[in-house]
Amino acid sequence: MPEPKRRTRLRLIVGCLAVALIVAPLAWFWNASRLPASFQITDMGRPDFGGHAGHHDHAGRSLTSFTADPARPADVTVKLVARKEKFTLGTGKRFDGYTLNGQSPGPLIQAVQGQLVEVTLVNETVPDGITLHWHGIDVPNAADGVAGVTQDAVATGQHYVYRFVAGQAGTFWYHSHRLSHHQVAGGLLGPIVIAPKTPLSGVDTVALHHLYGGNRTVNGLAEQSVLAAPGQSVRVRVINTDNGLLSAWVAGAPFQVAAIDGTEVNEPGTVDNVAVPVPAGGRADLELTMPADGGSVRVQLAGAVSIVLGSTAAVAPTVPRPKATLDLLSYGKPAALGLEPANATRTFRYDIGRRPGFIDGRPGLFWTVNGHLYPDIPMFMVTEGDIVRMTISNGSGETHPMHLHGHHAVVLARDGVAATGSPWWTDSLEVGNGESYEIAFVADNPGLWMDHCHNLPHATEGLMAHVMYEGVSTPFRLQGVPE
């Protein structure tokens, strides 16, 4: 064979081998990432026993057994009918989304601490199915509302009954946990207020912040007026239902942050000209006293929407976001935690990163948990009664609002700096890029619980893990990434 042809053939062979060396590993990773048509979440991931001897029992007690007392009659009964439809926002703009009982946000559910709440969800016209998750309420696991994990999605024409005891007074919300990145944005959500057994005095109002396709709203409106007399106390319950961090501030009166994520702050200090950060999914109760001179007060959310407090003719000027941001790590006064973190029986790491790869055969730049892509994610294994310490670190390049289902955790430290204020109990914690938080909680609610980013598109990209009690199983099956 002539030398030029031999060289050409050699170059072709070398080129083919080079391509094969590149394509073959990619093909292997693509194929390895593909998920079964359906599977149980307990079959995926890697058990992490937190430095404790344990076992991953697939044949344990079904989470369907973790329910409210079936013989106890309900104190509060609610029926929510879900529809896919166009509706008119309080701003006057039409929106193609979802409603509950013909409105979005859905109706306010109210209960008193200790009452049993029963909600019947009816799916009238939502084509992809629906569930309801009770964000921040430590419900029994069977009522958690995660499609494919704690229940099947409620198909069109079907209904599902949720029952739980309102054990903790505070501000909460409910939302779909089926295609949540789409259905929540589309309006399948609403507020819940659980009042303490001893009623609060003064004006009590909800400020639910939601973005409908670029239209920022509070309770579905651009602005809402609430009657409040001079000298009257007011509690404004700010709920952030969006995917990003919200800032809330008060113009016209000093105020206190009375509660975070449904837990009262111990001896909250009075502040003024400061912004309060509210993570995606989080809540902050702001308390103030109306000016004695009859002046009005404006509670601003992200600078675009507001609650105006005062008389029927109240007018309050908008003010720019204060430069200062309230730091909850040092706000309020210390108090007993009710747990001893030094005696933790389980210790975990939740390290958030990002790298290219495949999830279910789909290429992209995905989030990682402890260096791994979904579904090769941690299953944080605990037993009932464990004291759990967890370090959440974020080196992913973006901020993440982390939400643990079924439990509240207390913040112990941020970036190595210990908390010095009121115990900061949270279920929705903003972890900024480059930040690290140390938290603790008691494993006192058996089941299988999601622990995920509440920037909901991030959850669909694999930013989630689970806290699983040993000896708990689920009969439900997933199709794709749980959300």
C-alpha positions, 0 to 999 in steps of 0.5 A: 500500500502506498505510504500516503494511503497508509497514513490516511488509513492510520489517521482514520483509525486513530480518529475513530478510536479517539471518538470512541474513547469520548463517546463510549463513556458518555453513552455509559453515563447516559444509560446508567442515569436512566430511571426505571419506568416506576420505582420506590424512593427507598430503592434509590440513593445511598443510605447514610447512617450518620456515624451510627450502626443501622440498617436499611429495612425495605420491609418495615412499617408502612408510612401509611400507618402514620396518621391522625387518630381515625376515630377522632372527629374533625374540629375543622373541615375544609373542601378544596376543589382544584381546577385548571382554568383562566382567572382574573387576578386582583390586579385585573390581569387574566392568568391561565393557571389553577384555582382552589375553590375558584380562586388563587391564592386558595382560601385561608384555612384557620384552626386553633392549636390542638384542633384536628383539621380535615381537608378533602381535596377534589381534583375537578380538572387538573390533568396531571394530578395533584397533591397538597403539602402542608408546608411547615406543619409537622403532619403525620407522614401519610398526610405529607402530600408528596406524590409517589412518596407518601401518596399517589397523585389525585387524578381528575375526578378523584378526591383525597382526605388529609387529616392532621392535628394542628399541633403548633400555632403559627403561620403556614401554607399549603401547596401542590407537591405534584409537578410543583415547579409548574403547579405552584407557580400556576396558583395551586397554593393558599395560607394556613393560620393556626391560632394559639389557644389564648387568642392574640389581641389586635389586628391579625392579617396574612400577606401571602406573596406570589408571582403570577407570570411576572405579576407580583402580588400580595393576597392576589392584589398589588396592594391591600388596605387593612383597617387598624386603629391608632394605638392598635397592635397588628400582626402581619403574617408574611408568606413567601410562596415564590422561588427566590428570597423576599425582603419585607420591611415596614414604613411608618412604625418600628416593629418586631419579628414575632415569629419565624416559620411558625415559631415565636421568637424569644424576646424579639427586639424592636427594630426600624429601617431594616429589611427582614429576609424571608426565604422561598417557602418561609414565613415571618410574622411582623408585629407593630403598634399603630401610631397614636397620631393616626398615621398609616403604616405600609408593610412592603414586600420586595418593594413592589407590593404592600399591605397598607394599615390604617383608616379607610382613607389611609395613604402611606408613601412607599420607601426604598428597601433599607440598606440594613438586613436583620440577622436572625442569628443574633436577633432576640434573646437566648432560651432553652432549646429543648434538646442537647446538640452535644449529645447528637446520635446522628451527624450528617453532611449535606454538601451542595455542588454542581457539575455536568452529567445526566439525570434520567438520560437528560444531559445538563448542568445539575446540582449535586448532593455530597458530590453525587447526582440524583438518584445517587443521593443520600438517604439520611437514616434515623431512628425515633428519638435521635438528636440529629446534627446536620451541616449544610454547605453550599458551593454550587454558585447559587443560593438555595432555600432548604426545606425539611419536611415534617420537622423544624430544625434549630440553627446552631451556627453559620460559617462557624459563628455560633447563634447568640439570639433567640433559638432560630427554629426554621423549616425553610433556611436560605443557604447562600453560595459559599455559606455553611449552616449547622442545624439540629433537630429531634427525630420525633415524627416517623416516616420518609421525609423530603429535604430539598431546595424550595427553589422548585425548579432546582428540586426537579434538577435533583437538589433533594435528599430524604430523611428516612426512619429505619424500619419505614417503608412506602407502597407508593412508586415514583415516575421520575424525580420526586417533587 
